C-alpha cells in the first residue's frame, strides 16, 4: 500500500510506476474494490490521505474537494447550507460488506455513480466541472474550471467519469451542487405487475408535475423495505417522487394521486419515509447481505419487463426497477458464469454490468457490457493515450 500525502506524491509515485511499468491498484477509500474484474497489481495507490474540502461557495453552487474526501463529509457540509448533490450518488459499500458512508468523492465520479435523482438532474458526469489528476504516463494535468459554462479545452470530465481509475488518478474534483428541496412527497401505487407499473411510471413522467424519480418494487422486494407502508403492502409497490417548495410539492402530489388512481390504490409518503425509501432504492439495499450475483441492467424503460420476462424463463431471480424502468437491479442464483450469456442475450441493445460476484466469476466473464468492434478500438486508443503501459487498474474493465 502506497499512501501519498499530496499531489506531488501522487505525481512522483505514478512517474516511477510509468518508468518501471509497475501496475498499481488505484483506491479511494476502498468501498468499490470488488467492482470490476480482479486485478494483478504490485501495490495499491491509496488516495484516502488526499482529503478535505478546499473550496465551498454556496452562493455560486460550487464545491472543490480532494479526491479522497469521504462522501459523508461532503453531504454534511452541504446539508448545513441546505444544499445537496442532486444526482444522489449511490453508496455501494454495503453491497460488498463494507460500512455505510465509506465512499470517497473521487470514487463517486470515477465510477459515475448516480442514484434515482439522475432521472431529472443528470448523471454524476453532468455535475463534474473540473478535476486535477495524474495519468499513467506520470503526467500531472487538469481539466475544466470552477464555472458551469466553461468551454476551454476538451471536456475530459465526460471521459474520466466511468473510467474506474483506469485512465488517471484524480487528486481533486470541482463540482456543482444544488439547493435541497423544502419538501419531498412520494405517491405509492399498490398491486401493479411489471408491465402495468411501467405504464404508470411512464404516465407520471409524462405528466406536467415535474416528477423527480420513479421506481417499482415487486412484492418480494417491497416486503424488505424499512418503510411500513411499503413492506406491509403484501404486493408490488410503485413509487413516484415529487419535491420542491411546500405548496408546490403538496399540490403536485395531490394531482398525481388523482391522475394515477386509475392504475390502482394509492398512498402518500411524507419527508422521513420518502427519504428512507429512496435511500433503499438508490443503494439497492434490498440485496445487501445477499450472496447471489447482482446485475445492473440499463435499457429503454419500456423494455425492462420484456427483458426480465425473457431472463426468468431460464433463470430464477429477484429484481426491481429505478429510473422510471430504465434501470433494473437483478439478483440470480449462484453459477459459474452468473447467467451472463442469458442476461446479455435478453436485453437487446441495453447494457448489463455484473456488479457483484465471486472473483472467479468476475475473472471468467466480462463484468462490463462488451463493446462492439469500432467502439472497443476507440476505447483502446483512449486508454493508450492516457496510460500506454497499463499501470492504472490494469484489466479492471476488460
C-alpha positions as CSV (number, residue, x, y, z in Angstrom):
1,X,0.0,0.0,0.0
2,X,1.4,3.4,-1.1
3,X,-0.3,6.3,0.6
4,X,0.5,9.7,-0.9
5,X,0.0,12.9,1.2
6,X,-0.4,15.4,-1.6
7,X,-0.4,16.0,-5.4
8,X,3.3,15.9,-5.7
9,X,3.5,12.5,-4.0
10,X,0.9,11.1,-6.5
11,X,2.9,12.6,-9.4
12,X,6.1,11.1,-8.2
13,X,4.6,7.6,-7.5
14,X,3.0,7.4,-10.9
15,X,6.0,8.7,-12.7
16,X,8.1,6.0,-11.1
17,X,5.4,3.4,-11.9
18,X,5.3,4.5,-15.6
19,X,9.1,4.4,-15.9
20,X,9.3,0.8,-14.4
21,X,5.9,-0.5,-15.9
22,X,4.7,-1.3,-12.3
23,X,0.9,-2.0,-12.2
24,X,-1.0,-0.2,-9.5
25,X,-4.5,-0.6,-8.0
26,X,-6.0,2.9,-7.6
27,X,-8.1,3.1,-4.4
28,X,-10.1,5.9,-2.9
29,X,-11.5,4.6,0.4
30,X,-12.0,1.0,-0.8
31,X,-15.8,0.8,-0.9
32,X,-15.9,-0.5,-4.5
33,X,-12.7,-2.6,-4.7
34,X,-14.8,-5.7,-5.7
35,X,-16.5,-3.9,-8.6
36,X,-14.9,-4.9,-11.9
37,X,-12.6,-7.8,-12.9
38,X,-9.9,-9.0,-10.4
39,X,-6.5,-7.3,-11.0
40,X,-2.9,-8.4,-10.6
41,X,-1.0,-5.4,-9.3
42,X,2.2,-4.9,-7.4
43,X,0.8,-2.3,-5.0
44,X,-2.2,-0.2,-4.1
45,X,-2.2,3.6,-4.5
46,X,-4.3,4.7,-1.5
47,X,-5.7,8.2,-2.1
48,X,-7.6,8.4,1.2
49,X,-4.9,10.7,2.6
50,X,-5.9,13.3,0.0
51,X,-8.9,14.5,1.9
52,X,-10.7,17.7,2.8
53,X,-12.9,20.4,1.2
54,X,-10.7,23.1,-0.3
55,X,-13.4,25.5,-1.6
56,X,-17.1,25.9,-1.0
57,X,-19.1,28.8,-2.4
58,X,-22.8,28.1,-1.5
59,X,-23.9,31.2,-3.3
60,X,-22.2,30.0,-6.5
61,X,-23.3,26.4,-6.0
62,X,-19.8,25.1,-6.4
63,X,-17.5,23.0,-4.2
64,X,-13.9,21.7,-4.6
65,X,-12.6,18.8,-2.6
66,X,-9.6,16.5,-2.6
67,X,-10.4,13.1,-4.2
68,X,-10.1,11.1,-1.1
69,X,-12.6,13.2,0.9
70,X,-15.4,11.0,2.4
71,X,-18.7,11.4,0.7
72,X,-20.3,11.7,4.1
73,X,-18.2,14.8,4.8
74,X,-19.4,16.3,1.6
75,X,-23.0,15.5,2.4
76,X,-22.7,17.0,5.9
77,X,-21.2,20.3,4.7
78,X,-23.9,20.7,2.0
79,X,-26.7,19.8,4.4
80,X,-25.6,22.6,6.8
81,X,-26.3,25.0,4.0
82,X,-29.5,23.3,2.8
83,X,-27.8,22.0,-0.4
84,X,-27.1,18.6,-1.9
85,X,-25.6,16.5,-4.7
86,X,-28.7,16.4,-6.9
87,X,-27.6,13.2,-8.8
88,X,-27.8,11.3,-5.5
89,X,-24.7,9.2,-5.7
90,X,-25.1,5.6,-4.7
91,X,-23.4,4.2,-1.6
92,X,-22.2,0.8,-2.9
93,X,-20.1,-0.2,0.1
94,X,-22.8,-2.3,1.9
95,X,-23.3,-4.4,-1.2
96,X,-19.8,-5.6,-0.7
97,X,-19.9,-5.9,3.1
98,X,-18.2,-2.5,3.6
99,X,-19.5,0.0,6.2
100,X,-22.1,2.6,5.1
101,X,-20.9,6.0,4.0
102,X,-17.4,4.8,3.3
103,X,-17.2,6.1,-0.3
104,X,-14.9,8.9,-1.4
105,X,-16.0,11.8,-3.7
106,X,-13.3,10.9,-6.2
107,X,-14.6,7.3,-6.3
108,X,-18.1,8.6,-6.9
109,X,-17.0,10.5,-10.1
110,X,-14.6,7.8,-11.2
111,X,-17.5,5.2,-11.2
112,X,-20.1,7.8,-12.4
113,X,-22.4,6.8,-9.6
114,X,-25.8,8.2,-9.9
115,X,-29.0,7.4,-7.9
116,X,-32.7,8.0,-8.5
117,X,-32.1,11.7,-9.0
118,X,-30.4,11.0,-12.3
119,X,-33.8,10.8,-13.9
120,X,-34.3,14.6,-13.6
121,X,-30.9,16.1,-12.7
122,X,-28.5,14.0,-14.9
123,X,-25.6,11.7,-14.1
124,X,-22.5,12.4,-11.9
125,X,-20.6,13.3,-15.1
126,X,-23.0,16.1,-15.7
127,X,-22.1,17.7,-12.4
128,X,-18.3,17.5,-12.6
129,X,-17.0,20.9,-13.5
130,X,-13.3,20.1,-13.4
131,X,-10.6,18.0,-11.8
132,X,-6.9,17.6,-11.3
133,X,-5.2,14.2,-11.9
134,X,-2.1,12.3,-12.8
135,X,-2.3,9.9,-15.8
136,X,-0.5,6.6,-16.4
137,X,2.4,8.4,-18.1
138,X,3.2,10.1,-14.8
139,X,2.0,13.5,-16.1
140,X,0.0,15.9,-13.9
141,X,-2.9,17.6,-15.7
142,X,-6.1,19.4,-15.0
143,X,-9.4,19.9,-16.9
144,X,-12.4,22.2,-16.6
145,X,-12.8,25.1,-14.1
146,X,-15.0,26.4,-11.3
147,X,-17.7,27.8,-13.6
148,X,-20.6,25.9,-15.1
149,X,-20.3,27.4,-18.6
150,X,-16.7,26.6,-19.3
151,X,-15.8,26.0,-22.9
152,X,-12.0,26.0,-22.7
153,X,-10.2,22.8,-24.0
154,X,-11.5,19.3,-24.1
155,X,-14.4,18.1,-21.9
156,X,-12.3,15.4,-20.2
157,X,-14.9,15.1,-17.4
158,X,-17.1,13.0,-19.6
159,X,-14.1,10.7,-20.3
160,X,-12.8,10.4,-16.7
161,X,-16.3,9.7,-15.2
162,X,-17.0,6.0,-15.6
163,X,-13.3,5.1,-16.2
164,X,-12.9,3.4,-12.8
165,X,-9.4,4.7,-12.3
166,X,-8.1,3.1,-15.5
167,X,-7.1,6.4,-17.1
168,X,-5.8,8.6,-14.3
169,X,-5.7,9.0,-10.6
170,X,-7.8,12.1,-9.7
171,X,-6.4,14.2,-6.8
172,X,-9.0,17.0,-6.7
173,X,-12.6,17.4,-8.1
174,X,-14.7,20.5,-8.6
175,X,-18.5,20.0,-8.9
176,X,-21.7,21.8,-8.9
177,X,-24.3,21.5,-6.1
178,X,-27.9,22.4,-5.9
179,X,-30.4,23.6,-3.2
180,X,-32.1,20.9,-1.2
181,X,-35.9,20.8,-1.7
182,X,-38.1,22.2,1.0
183,X,-40.5,19.2,0.8
184,X,-40.5,15.7,-0.7
185,X,-43.6,13.7,-1.3
186,X,-43.9,10.2,-2.7
187,X,-47.0,8.7,-4.3
188,X,-47.3,4.9,-3.9
189,X,-49.4,2.7,-6.2
190,X,-50.2,-0.8,-4.9
191,X,-50.6,-4.1,-6.7
192,X,-49.3,-3.5,-10.2
193,X,-47.4,-6.1,-12.2
194,X,-44.2,-5.0,-14.1
195,X,-45.9,-4.1,-17.3
196,X,-48.7,-2.1,-15.6
197,X,-46.1,-0.4,-13.4
198,X,-44.1,0.6,-16.4
199,X,-47.3,2.2,-17.8
200,X,-47.9,4.1,-14.6
201,X,-44.4,5.4,-14.3
202,X,-44.5,6.5,-17.9
203,X,-47.7,8.3,-17.3
204,X,-46.3,10.0,-14.2
205,X,-43.1,11.1,-16.0
206,X,-45.1,12.4,-19.0
207,X,-47.3,14.5,-16.7
208,X,-46.7,18.2,-16.1
209,X,-46.0,17.6,-12.4
210,X,-42.2,17.6,-12.6
211,X,-41.6,14.0,-11.3
212,X,-38.1,13.6,-9.9
213,X,-37.9,9.8,-9.6
214,X,-40.0,6.7,-10.3
215,X,-39.4,3.1,-9.2
216,X,-41.2,-0.2,-9.0
217,X,-40.7,-2.9,-6.3
218,X,-42.3,-6.3,-6.9
219,X,-43.9,-7.9,-3.8
220,X,-40.9,-9.9,-2.6
221,X,-38.7,-6.8,-2.8
222,X,-41.2,-4.4,-1.3
223,X,-41.5,-6.7,1.7
224,X,-37.9,-6.0,2.7
225,X,-38.4,-2.2,2.9
226,X,-37.9,-0.5,6.3
227,X,-40.9,1.7,5.4
228,X,-44.0,0.1,6.8
229,X,-46.4,1.4,4.2
230,X,-44.2,-0.5,1.6
231,X,-43.3,-3.6,3.5
232,X,-46.8,-4.1,4.8
233,X,-48.5,-3.8,1.5
234,X,-48.2,-7.5,0.7
235,X,-48.0,-6.8,-3.0
236,X,-46.0,-4.8,-5.5
237,X,-45.4,-1.1,-4.9
238,X,-44.8,1.6,-7.5
239,X,-43.3,4.8,-6.2
240,X,-43.3,8.3,-7.8
241,X,-41.5,11.2,-6.2
242,X,-42.0,15.0,-6.4
243,X,-40.2,17.7,-4.5
244,X,-39.9,21.5,-4.2
245,X,-41.4,24.3,-2.2
246,X,-44.1,23.1,0.2
247,X,-47.2,24.4,-1.5
248,X,-46.0,23.2,-4.9
249,X,-44.9,19.7,-3.7
250,X,-48.2,19.1,-1.9
251,X,-50.3,20.3,-4.9
252,X,-48.4,18.1,-7.4
253,X,-48.6,15.1,-5.1
254,X,-52.4,15.5,-4.8
255,X,-52.7,15.9,-8.6
256,X,-50.6,12.8,-9.2
257,X,-52.7,10.7,-6.9
258,X,-55.8,11.7,-8.8
259,X,-54.3,11.0,-12.1
260,X,-52.7,7.7,-11.1
261,X,-55.7,6.4,-9.3
262,X,-56.8,4.7,-12.5
263,X,-53.9,2.3,-12.0
264,X,-54.8,1.2,-8.5
265,X,-55.0,2.1,-4.8
266,X,-52.6,4.9,-3.8
267,X,-51.0,6.2,-0.7
268,X,-48.7,9.1,0.1
269,X,-45.3,9.2,1.9
270,X,-44.0,12.4,3.6
271,X,-40.4,13.5,4.2
272,X,-38.9,11.0,6.5
273,X,-40.4,7.9,5.0
274,X,-39.8,9.2,1.5
275,X,-36.1,9.7,2.3
276,X,-35.9,6.1,3.7
277,X,-37.5,4.5,0.7
278,X,-35.4,6.4,-1.9
279,X,-32.2,5.6,0.0
280,X,-33.1,1.9,-0.2
281,X,-33.8,2.2,-3.9
282,X,-30.7,4.3,-4.6
283,X,-28.3,1.9,-2.8
284,X,-30.1,-1.4,-3.8
285,X,-30.4,-2.1,-0.1
286,X,-32.8,-4.9,-0.7
287,X,-29.8,-7.1,-1.8
288,X,-27.4,-6.2,1.0
289,X,-26.2,-9.4,2.7
290,X,-27.4,-11.5,-0.2
291,X,-24.7,-13.9,-1.6
292,X,-26.3,-14.0,-5.1
293,X,-24.6,-12.4,-8.1
294,X,-26.1,-9.0,-8.7
295,X,-26.6,-7.4,-12.1
296,X,-27.3,-3.8,-13.1
297,X,-29.2,-3.5,-16.4
298,X,-29.6,-0.2,-18.3
299,X,-32.1,-0.2,-21.1
300,X,-35.1,1.6,-22.5
301,X,-37.8,2.0,-19.7
302,X,-40.5,0.1,-21.6
303,X,-38.1,-2.8,-22.4
304,X,-37.4,-3.7,-18.8
305,X,-40.4,-6.0,-18.2
306,X,-39.9,-7.8,-21.5
307,X,-36.2,-8.4,-20.8
308,X,-37.0,-9.7,-17.3
309,X,-39.6,-12.0,-18.7
310,X,-37.1,-13.5,-21.1
311,X,-34.5,-13.9,-18.4
312,X,-36.7,-15.5,-15.8
313,X,-37.8,-18.2,-18.2
314,X,-34.3,-19.6,-17.9
315,X,-33.1,-18.2,-14.5
316,X,-34.8,-17.7,-11.2
317,X,-34.3,-14.3,-9.7
318,X,-35.5,-11.1,-8.0
319,X,-35.4,-7.6,-9.4
320,X,-36.7,-4.1,-9.0
321,X,-36.8,-1.0,-11.3
322,X,-35.5,2.5,-10.9
323,X,-35.1,5.5,-13.3
324,X,-38.7,5.0,-14.4
325,X,-37.9,1.5,-15.5
326,X,-34.7,2.3,-17.3
327,X,-32.5,0.7,-14.6
328,X,-33.1,-2.8,-13.4
329,X,-31.3,-4.5,-10.4
330,X,-31.4,-8.2,-10.8
331,X,-30.2,-10.9,-8.4
332,X,-29.9,-14.5,-9.7
333,X,-28.8,-17.9,-8.4
334,X,-25.0,-18.6,-8.0
335,X,-23.5,-20.2,-11.0
336,X,-20.1,-20.4,-12.8
337,X,-21.0,-17.5,-15.3
338,X,-23.6,-15.6,-13.2
339,X,-26.1,-16.1,-16.2
340,X,-24.1,-13.7,-18.3
341,X,-25.0,-15.3,-21.7
342,X,-28.7,-15.5,-20.9
343,X,-28.9,-11.9,-19.5
344,X,-26.9,-10.2,-22.2
345,X,-28.9,-12.1,-24.8
346,X,-32.1,-10.8,-23.4
347,X,-31.5,-7.1,-23.2
348,X,-31.3,-6.3,-26.9
349,X,-29.3,-3.1,-27.1
350,X,-29.1,-2.3,-23.4
351,X,-26.1,-2.7,-21.1
352,X,-25.6,-5.3,-18.4
353,X,-23.0,-4.8,-15.6
354,X,-22.1,-7.6,-13.2
355,X,-22.0,-5.5,-10.1
356,X,-21.3,-8.3,-7.5
357,X,-20.0,-11.9,-7.9
358,X,-17.1,-14.0,-6.6
359,X,-13.7,-13.2,-8.0
360,X,-13.6,-16.4,-10.1
361,X,-16.8,-15.5,-11.8
362,X,-15.6,-11.9,-12.5
363,X,-12.4,-13.3,-14.0
364,X,-14.3,-15.7,-16.2
365,X,-17.0,-13.4,-17.8
366,X,-17.0,-9.7,-18.9
367,X,-18.1,-7.6,-16.0
368,X,-18.9,-4.6,-18.1
369,X,-21.0,-4.8,-21.3
370,X,-18.7,-5.9,-24.2
371,X,-18.3,-3.1,-26.7
372,X,-18.8,-3.5,-30.5
373,X,-15.6,-3.5,-32.5
374,X,-15.3,0.1,-33.6
375,X,-16.2,1.4,-30.1
376,X,-13.8,-1.1,-28.5
377,X,-11.0,0.1,-30.8
378,X,-11.7,3.7,-29.8
379,X,-11.7,2.8,-26.1
380,X,-8.3,1.1,-26.5
381,X,-6.9,4.3,-28.2
382,X,-8.1,6.4,-25.3
383,X,-6.6,4.1,-22.8
384,X,-3.3,4.0,-24.6
385,X,-3.2,7.8,-24.8
386,X,-3.7,8.2,-21.0
387,X,-1.9,5.0,-19.8
388,X,0.2,3.4,-22.6
389,X,1.9,0.9,-20.2
390,X,-1.3,-0.1,-18.5
391,X,-0.1,0.7,-15.0
392,X,-3.5,2.0,-13.7
393,X,-6.1,-0.6,-12.6
394,X,-5.0,-3.0,-15.3
395,X,-7.7,-5.3,-16.5
396,X,-10.4,-3.9,-14.2
397,X,-12.7,-3.0,-17.1
398,X,-11.7,-5.8,-19.5
